Amino acid sequence: MRGNELSERKKLILKAVIEAHIETGEPVGSKYLTENKQISCSSATIRNEMSELEALGYLEQPHTSSGRIPSDMGYRFYVDSLKGGYAKANAELEGMSELMKNKMHEIDKVLESASKLASSLTNYTGIAIKPRPSAAFISRFEIMYLDEHNFIVVMLTSIGNVKSRSIACEETLDRENAERIPDCLNACFAGLSADRITLPIVMKFEGMMSEYAGLAGTLIKSVYEVMNEINGGSLRYSGIDHLLQYPEFSDMSRFKELLGALENQDDILNMISDGDKEDISVYIGSESPLKVMNNSSIVFKAIKDKEGKTVGAIGVIGPTRMDYAKVLSTISSISGNISSMLDGGTHIKNVNNLLGEGEDNG
């Protein structure tokens, strides 16, 4: 943990400055801190300590006559201190039980709901991240027969998603022949990532489809579409408008720059891929590789299943003066609840059991 050079009094004053700035958004002076009951020092002593904190790089003085504001280094010390002992969220997180009751069975939908919950609890922008998997594949194919000219292909993916595609065929297809289709798909494509599907495998599939070989092209196209979806990674945001409540984002040109950065999913996904896979990751201001986020912070936590595989992440984006104590507690509690939800079985089975049986979604 950083800040070993700080005395307990300096730590107390730094914490008070940061929390006051988070609350007011204004520079904090020594007179304001003398009213803090936890700091039993004179105004002169506080001024000296604040000057030393500034010299050490923990505080900044934006104007000669103003008080101080935390630097990124100051925020970093504050966050690292919190991460050592943040508590479980309290009654606010009772909303988590509502997430458990929703009728969902895909992990990305669970993450999206968790992102909305995080946004509503913290009043910042929530993020739900589906990471780029390494060589994801379709583990099983099934079909739902509708009538002689229509059926649905259901695909269970290796990352816990259920995808479906509606298929229409010109020739008449009876139920018995339709039920042979998933056997052909499973024999040729189940367990293979996109880069391992070769021309001989495609030709084998067409041969197995025999008199229904005309459907092979449509089915293969659906397989590749789903492969592209599950290998791409994605980000979803909740409560973007929350940022407009903060002075840091009142300049519409800067706000649009931030929105542009958020729309560039590759940069955000790369940042999250490089984050701490075990602990909560926090990028404060200039620590972020995205330069337009100098006045922003991003906090996120990876979600893992019982095998330790990362299935997604949730977090929030807000101003650098965000309420880190509340954010860390909220993200920790929500991510812990989702991990518990996934513990003990496959994603689909466990989410169904805990959230209630949902209908298949494409």
C-alpha positions as CSV (number, residue, x, y, z in Angstrom):
1,M,0.0,0.0,0.0
2,R,1.3,3.4,-0.9
3,G,1.7,6.2,1.7
4,N,4.0,4.5,4.2
5,E,5.7,7.9,4.6
6,L,2.6,9.5,6.0
7,S,1.9,9.9,9.7
8,E,-1.5,8.9,11.1
9,R,-2.4,12.6,11.3
10,K,-1.5,13.2,7.6
11,K,-3.5,10.2,6.7
12,L,-6.5,11.5,8.7
13,I,-6.2,15.0,7.1
14,L,-5.8,13.5,3.6
15,K,-8.9,11.3,4.1
16,A,-10.9,14.3,5.3
17,V,-9.8,16.5,2.3
18,I,-10.8,13.7,-0.1
19,E,-14.1,13.0,1.4
20,A,-14.9,16.8,1.7
21,H,-14.0,17.3,-2.0
22,I,-16.1,14.3,-3.0
23,E,-19.0,15.8,-1.2
24,T,-18.7,19.4,-2.4
25,G,-16.7,19.3,-5.6
26,E,-14.8,22.4,-4.3
27,P,-11.2,22.9,-3.0
28,V,-10.9,22.3,0.7
29,G,-9.3,24.7,3.1
30,S,-8.0,24.3,6.6
31,K,-10.9,26.3,8.1
32,Y,-13.3,23.7,6.7
33,L,-11.3,20.9,8.3
34,T,-11.2,22.4,11.8
35,E,-14.9,21.7,11.9
36,N,-14.2,17.9,11.5
37,K,-14.6,16.4,14.9
38,Q,-12.1,13.7,14.1
39,I,-9.3,16.2,13.6
40,S,-8.3,17.8,16.9
41,C,-5.7,20.2,15.5
42,S,-5.4,23.9,15.1
43,S,-6.0,25.6,11.8
44,A,-2.2,26.4,11.5
45,T,-1.2,22.7,12.1
46,I,-3.7,21.6,9.5
47,R,-2.3,24.2,7.0
48,N,1.2,22.9,7.6
49,E,0.1,19.3,7.1
50,M,-1.8,20.1,3.9
51,S,1.3,22.0,2.6
52,E,3.4,18.9,3.3
53,L,0.8,16.6,1.6
54,E,1.0,18.9,-1.4
55,A,4.8,18.7,-1.5
56,L,4.6,14.9,-1.3
57,G,2.2,14.9,-4.3
58,Y,-1.0,13.9,-2.5
59,L,-2.8,17.2,-2.8
60,E,-2.9,20.0,-5.4
61,Q,-3.6,23.7,-5.1
62,P,-5.6,24.8,-8.2
63,H,-5.3,28.5,-7.4
64,T,-3.0,30.5,-5.2
65,S,-5.7,31.6,-2.8
66,S,-7.8,28.5,-2.8
67,G,-7.8,25.3,-0.7
68,R,-6.5,22.0,-1.9
69,I,-7.9,19.2,-4.0
70,P,-6.8,15.6,-4.1
71,S,-4.3,14.5,-6.8
72,D,-4.6,11.2,-8.6
73,M,-1.9,10.0,-6.2
74,G,-4.0,11.1,-3.2
75,Y,-7.0,9.3,-4.6
76,R,-4.9,6.2,-5.2
77,F,-3.8,6.2,-1.5
78,Y,-7.4,6.6,-0.4
79,V,-8.6,3.8,-2.7
80,D,-5.9,1.4,-1.6
81,S,-6.7,2.1,2.0
82,L,-10.4,1.3,1.4
83,K,-9.6,-1.9,-0.5
84,G,-8.0,-3.3,2.6
85,G,-11.2,-3.3,4.6
86,Y,-14.4,-2.3,2.7
87,A,-17.5,-3.8,4.1
88,K,-20.4,-5.6,2.5
89,A,-23.0,-3.2,1.3
90,N,-25.9,-2.7,3.7
91,A,-29.7,-2.4,3.2
92,E,-29.1,-0.5,-0.1
93,L,-28.1,-3.8,-1.6
94,E,-31.4,-5.5,-0.8
95,G,-32.1,-4.7,-4.5
96,M,-29.8,-7.6,-5.2
97,S,-32.6,-9.9,-4.3
98,E,-34.7,-8.5,-7.1
99,L,-31.9,-9.5,-9.5
100,M,-32.1,-13.0,-8.2
101,K,-35.8,-13.1,-8.9
102,N,-35.6,-12.0,-12.5
103,K,-36.4,-14.6,-15.2
104,M,-33.0,-14.7,-16.9
105,H,-30.7,-17.5,-18.0
106,E,-27.9,-15.9,-19.9
107,I,-24.9,-14.5,-18.0
108,D,-24.7,-11.3,-20.1
109,K,-28.3,-10.5,-19.0
110,V,-27.3,-11.1,-15.4
111,L,-24.4,-8.7,-15.8
112,E,-26.6,-6.1,-17.5
113,S,-29.0,-6.2,-14.6
114,A,-26.1,-6.0,-12.1
115,S,-24.8,-2.9,-14.0
116,K,-28.2,-1.2,-13.7
117,L,-28.2,-2.0,-10.0
118,A,-24.7,-0.6,-9.5
119,S,-25.6,2.5,-11.3
120,S,-28.8,3.1,-9.3
121,L,-27.0,2.5,-5.9
122,T,-23.9,4.7,-6.7
123,N,-25.5,7.4,-9.0
124,Y,-22.7,6.8,-11.5
125,T,-22.7,5.1,-14.9
126,G,-22.8,1.3,-14.6
127,I,-20.9,-0.9,-17.0
128,A,-21.4,-4.6,-17.8
129,I,-18.6,-6.3,-19.6
130,K,-18.7,-9.6,-21.5
131,P,-14.9,-10.3,-22.1
132,R,-13.4,-11.6,-25.2
133,P,-13.2,-15.3,-24.7
134,S,-10.3,-17.3,-25.9
135,A,-11.5,-19.5,-28.8
136,A,-15.1,-19.8,-27.6
137,F,-17.2,-22.5,-29.3
138,I,-20.7,-24.0,-29.5
139,S,-20.8,-27.0,-27.1
140,R,-24.2,-28.4,-28.1
141,F,-26.9,-27.9,-30.8
142,E,-30.6,-28.7,-30.4
143,I,-33.6,-27.8,-32.4
144,M,-37.2,-26.8,-31.8
145,Y,-39.5,-28.1,-34.5
146,L,-42.3,-25.7,-35.4
147,D,-43.8,-27.0,-38.7
148,E,-42.9,-28.5,-42.0
149,H,-41.1,-25.4,-43.2
150,N,-39.8,-23.8,-40.0
151,F,-37.6,-24.7,-37.0
152,I,-35.3,-23.0,-34.5
153,V,-31.7,-24.0,-34.0
154,V,-30.7,-23.7,-30.3
155,M,-27.0,-23.3,-29.5
156,L,-25.4,-23.7,-26.1
157,T,-22.0,-21.9,-26.1
158,S,-18.9,-22.6,-24.1
159,I,-19.2,-19.2,-22.3
160,G,-22.7,-20.0,-20.9
161,N,-24.9,-18.3,-23.5
162,V,-27.9,-19.8,-25.2
163,K,-28.3,-18.5,-28.8
164,S,-31.0,-19.3,-31.3
165,R,-31.7,-18.8,-35.0
166,S,-35.0,-19.3,-36.8
167,I,-34.6,-21.3,-40.0
168,A,-37.1,-21.5,-42.9
169,C,-36.8,-24.2,-45.5
170,E,-38.5,-24.4,-48.9
171,E,-38.7,-28.2,-49.0
172,T,-41.0,-30.1,-46.7
173,L,-39.3,-31.2,-43.5
174,D,-41.0,-33.7,-41.3
175,R,-40.3,-34.0,-37.6
176,E,-38.3,-37.2,-37.9
177,N,-35.8,-35.7,-40.4
178,A,-35.7,-32.4,-38.5
179,E,-34.5,-34.3,-35.4
180,R,-31.5,-35.6,-37.3
181,I,-30.2,-32.0,-37.9
182,P,-28.7,-31.5,-34.4
183,D,-27.0,-34.8,-34.7
184,C,-25.2,-33.6,-37.9
185,L,-24.4,-30.2,-36.3
186,N,-23.0,-31.8,-33.1
187,A,-21.0,-34.3,-35.1
188,C,-19.3,-31.6,-37.2
189,F,-19.2,-28.3,-35.3
190,A,-19.7,-29.0,-31.5
191,G,-16.5,-28.2,-29.6
192,L,-14.8,-26.4,-32.5
193,S,-13.7,-22.8,-32.4
194,A,-14.2,-20.8,-35.6
195,D,-10.6,-21.1,-36.7
196,R,-10.8,-24.9,-36.6
197,I,-13.8,-25.2,-38.9
198,T,-12.2,-26.3,-42.2
199,L,-13.5,-26.9,-45.7
200,P,-13.4,-30.7,-45.2
201,I,-15.6,-30.3,-42.1
202,V,-18.1,-28.2,-44.0
203,M,-18.2,-30.7,-46.8
204,K,-18.7,-33.5,-44.3
205,F,-21.7,-31.6,-42.9
206,E,-23.2,-31.1,-46.3
207,G,-22.8,-34.8,-47.0
208,M,-24.5,-35.8,-43.7
209,M,-27.5,-33.5,-44.5
210,S,-28.1,-35.7,-47.6
211,E,-31.4,-34.7,-49.2
212,Y,-31.5,-31.6,-47.1
213,A,-28.1,-30.4,-48.2
214,G,-29.8,-27.2,-49.4
215,L,-30.2,-26.2,-45.8
216,A,-26.5,-26.6,-45.0
217,G,-25.4,-23.1,-46.2
218,T,-28.1,-21.4,-44.1
219,L,-27.1,-23.5,-41.0
220,I,-23.4,-22.9,-41.4
221,K,-24.1,-19.1,-41.8
222,S,-26.0,-19.2,-38.5
223,V,-23.1,-21.1,-36.8
224,Y,-20.6,-18.4,-37.9
225,E,-22.9,-15.6,-36.9
226,V,-23.0,-17.0,-33.3
227,M,-19.3,-17.6,-33.3
228,N,-18.7,-13.9,-34.1
229,E,-21.0,-12.8,-31.4
230,I,-19.6,-14.9,-28.6
231,N,-15.9,-14.1,-29.6
232,G,-16.3,-10.4,-29.9
233,G,-16.7,-9.2,-26.3
234,S,-19.1,-6.4,-25.5
235,L,-19.9,-3.5,-23.2
236,R,-23.2,-2.1,-22.0
237,Y,-23.7,1.1,-20.1
238,S,-26.4,2.0,-17.6
239,G,-27.2,5.5,-16.4
240,I,-25.0,7.5,-18.7
241,D,-27.1,10.6,-17.9
242,H,-26.0,10.3,-14.2
243,L,-22.6,11.9,-15.3
244,L,-24.4,15.1,-16.3
245,Q,-25.1,15.8,-12.6
246,Y,-21.5,16.4,-11.9
247,P,-19.6,19.7,-12.7
248,E,-16.8,17.7,-14.3
249,F,-19.0,16.8,-17.1
250,S,-21.0,20.0,-17.5
251,D,-18.9,21.0,-20.5
252,M,-20.7,19.3,-23.4
253,S,-17.6,19.1,-25.6
254,R,-15.7,17.2,-22.9
255,F,-18.8,15.0,-22.2
256,K,-19.0,14.2,-25.9
257,E,-15.3,13.2,-25.9
258,L,-15.9,10.9,-23.0
259,L,-18.9,9.4,-24.8
260,G,-16.7,8.8,-27.9
261,A,-14.2,7.0,-25.7
262,L,-16.9,4.8,-24.2
263,E,-18.2,3.9,-27.7
264,N,-14.8,2.7,-28.6
265,Q,-15.3,-0.7,-27.0
266,D,-11.8,-2.1,-28.0
267,D,-10.0,0.4,-25.8
268,I,-12.2,-0.3,-22.8
269,L,-12.1,-4.0,-23.3
270,N,-8.3,-3.9,-23.5
271,M,-8.1,-1.9,-20.3
272,I,-10.4,-4.4,-18.5
273,S,-8.4,-7.3,-19.9
274,D,-5.3,-5.9,-18.3
275,G,-7.0,-5.3,-15.0
276,D,-6.7,-7.2,-11.7
277,K,-8.5,-10.5,-12.2
278,E,-8.7,-11.2,-8.5
279,D,-9.3,-7.9,-6.8
280,I,-11.4,-4.8,-7.7
281,S,-9.5,-2.8,-10.4
282,V,-9.5,1.0,-10.1
283,Y,-8.2,3.4,-12.7
284,I,-8.0,7.0,-11.4
285,G,-7.8,9.9,-13.8
286,S,-4.5,9.9,-15.6
287,E,-3.9,6.3,-14.7
288,S,-6.3,5.4,-17.4
289,P,-4.8,4.7,-20.8
290,L,-7.8,6.7,-22.3
291,K,-6.6,10.3,-22.1
292,V,-10.1,11.8,-22.3
293,M,-10.8,10.2,-18.9
294,N,-8.4,12.4,-17.0
295,N,-11.2,13.8,-14.9
296,S,-12.9,10.3,-14.6
297,S,-12.3,7.1,-12.7
298,I,-13.4,3.6,-13.7
299,V,-13.9,0.8,-11.1
300,F,-14.7,-2.8,-12.1
301,K,-14.5,-6.4,-10.8
302,A,-14.2,-9.6,-12.8
303,I,-16.9,-12.3,-12.2
304,K,-15.8,-15.9,-12.1
305,D,-17.6,-19.2,-12.2
306,K,-16.7,-22.1,-9.8
307,E,-13.9,-23.3,-12.1
308,G,-12.3,-19.9,-11.8
309,K,-13.1,-18.9,-15.4
310,T,-13.8,-15.2,-15.9
311,V,-17.3,-14.9,-17.4
312,G,-17.7,-11.1,-17.3
313,A,-17.2,-8.0,-15.2
314,I,-19.3,-5.2,-13.7
315,G,-18.3,-1.7,-12.6
316,V,-19.0,2.0,-12.7
317,I,-17.6,5.1,-14.3
318,G,-17.7,8.5,-12.5
319,P,-15.7,11.6,-11.7
320,T,-12.3,11.2,-9.9
321,R,-14.0,12.6,-6.8
322,M,-16.4,9.6,-6.7
323,D,-17.5,8.1,-3.4
324,Y,-14.9,5.3,-3.5
325,A,-16.0,3.7,-0.2
326,K,-19.6,3.3,-1.5
327,V,-18.5,2.2,-5.0
328,L,-16.0,-0.4,-3.7
329,S,-18.5,-1.8,-1.3
330,T,-21.3,-2.0,-3.9
331,I,-19.2,-3.6,-6.6
332,S,-17.8,-6.1,-4.1
333,S,-21.2,-7.1,-2.9
334,I,-22.9,-7.4,-6.3
335,S,-20.0,-9.4,-7.8
336,G,-20.0,-11.6,-4.8
337,N,-23.7,-12.3,-5.1
338,I,-23.3,-13.2,-8.8
339,S,-20.4,-15.5,-8.1
340,S,-22.4,-17.3,-5.5
341,M,-25.2,-17.6,-7.9
342,L,-22.9,-19.3,-10.4
343,D,-21.3,-21.5,-7.9
344,G,-22.0,-25.2,-8.0
345,G,-22.9,-25.8,-11.6
346,T,-23.1,-24.6,-15.2
347,H,-24.0,-21.0,-15.8
348,I,-27.3,-21.8,-17.4
349,K,-28.4,-24.4,-14.9
350,N,-27.5,-22.3,-11.9
351,V,-28.9,-19.1,-13.1
352,N,-32.2,-20.9,-13.9
353,N,-32.3,-22.5,-10.5
354,L,-31.6,-19.2,-8.6
355,L,-33.5,-16.7,-10.7
356,G,-36.4,-18.8,-11.9
357,E,-36.9,-20.7,-15.1
358,G,-36.7,-18.3,-18.1
359,E,-37.6,-18.8,-21.7
360,D,-35.0,-19.3,-24.4
361,N,-33.8,-16.1,-25.9
362,G,-31.9,-15.6,-29.1
